[in-house]
Amino acid sequence: MEAKILSAAIASRAAWQKVATLGGADDLTELAKQVWKRVSAYYEADCDAECVDMDVLRSRLHRDTPAHIEKFDSVLDNLPQVSAPNVVEYV
């Protein structure tokens, strides 16, 4: 489910806000929490952003955690396509 939560949050600010409000990110693995942290920073930096630019997210993860580039690339490359409103209903 964590890949679906991350995918929904990346695709939709509304999904990110709802998951954050409900504490749905609290149970993520450490690797997923690092992705969540960068997604949150992205939305907090641009209050008009409706989704996260994957290239920017990937660049920030690479810059901030160069020892784990392959792990983060694997997470991002394997995110499923989801219906964000439906995913957050199960958080």
C-alpha positions, -999 to +999 in steps of 0.1 A: +000+000+000+029+024+006+038+026-031+001+035-038+002+062-011+034+077-025+020+075-060-012+092-050+007+120-031+030+126-061+000+128-085-022+149-064-018+177-038-052+169-025-042+133-019-010+144-002-029+168+021-054+142+031-028+115+038-008+140+058-038+151+078-048+115+086-012+105+096-011+080+068+026+085+062+035+076+098+037+039+090+059+042+059+093+025+057+124+047+062+130+048+025+094+058+017+095+084+045+125+100+027+104+102-005+075+115+015+097+142+030+108+154-004+072+153-017+061+174+013+089+199+007+079+202-029+043+211-021+053+234+008+076+253-015+050+259-042+014+264-029+001+263-064+016+230-074-011+204-081+013+175-086+050+168-081+074+169-110+091+135-110+123+148-125+126+174-098+118+148-071+143+124-084+170+151-086+164+162-050+166+126-038+198+120-057+213+153-044+203+148-008+210+110-005+236+101-031+244+068-013+209+055-020+204+066-056+196+031-069+171+024-041+152+057-047+152+051-084+138+017-079+110+031-057+101+058-082+104+036-112+080+011-097+052+034-085+019+021-098-007+042-116-034+049-091-067+067-086-055+092-059-090+098-045-097+061-041-063+054-025-067+080+002-101+065+012-082+035+025-056+054+045 
